[in-house]
Amino acid sequence: MNEMIKKQLNHRTIRFFKDKQVAPEQLNTILEVINQTASSNALQAFSIIRVTDQEKRSKLAEITKQAYITKVPELFIFVIDNYRNATIAKAKGYQGESYRSMDFFFQGAADSYLAAQNATNAIEALGMGAVYFGSILNDAQAVVNLFNLPELTFPILGLGFGYPDDEPQLKPRMNLKLKLGENEYPQRDDIVVDLAAYDQKMQEYYDTRDKNRRVDSFTNQVVAKYQSAPKLRTELLRVVQRQGYQLNLE
């Protein structure tokens, strides 16, 4: 089997890292891979913030509720960025405001996520490991303020990486047939019953955040996540709107 495919099939989140810095040439390689990522309409509507300031990392730890964000050797924040292209368009005489549309917001989101995944592929190919921080959205406005983000930008995802200091279990995934449909959505008559075997597997998995604790069943996790959604996450669209995007909900 191809070595890259092997690494992708063995992907696991790393939360504990060795006290070893990422070499500049490796960091540059990862950044070049990010820069070559596929992009919607080739507009490259994302930016990256490399976070080296410990005070900012400490603030992110408060926002994400994940203290180890202060210790990851490298930390990137991926930002939806239509500010740069809007600035270009206005400098070239464009007088419209279509860059404020949710269409361009979602294009920037897609570009950001693709870039983050491409970065992870490169990180793992170089013998390192990574962890995503979707929890920066716990308080998106605070992250906007922390990094002085201009209008038409939005912080969408964090990525920490370095050399692994642990080897967690491979986290089980649900059966692919529950996700894959041919020519139509793969509707299931009783999804909870179909997930019974997967629920059992998940209860045998140890949480990478607490190695002495097994996780709950997948179906129970789904309910728990919906019941405990952080309050400020319910206001994400307000932050998007404050950043200059037009929701056009009416």
SULDA-V595385 format. One record per run of one state. SS is the DSSP state (h for helix, s for strand, l for the rest). FROM is the first residue (numbers start at 1). LEN is the number of residues. Records with the same first field share a line. If there is no record, write none. Layout:
SS->FROM-LEN  FROM-LEN
This chain:
l->1-2  10-7  18-6  36-4  43-3  51-3  65-2  71-3  82-1  92-6  126-3  147-6  163-1  165-11  179-12  195-1  203-3  207-7  215-3  228-3  243-3  247-4
h->3-7  24-12  40-3  54-11  67-4  83-9  98-3  102-24  134-13  176-3  191-4  196-7  218-10  231-12
s->17-1  46-5  74-8  101-1  129-5  153-10  164-1  206-1  214-1  246-1
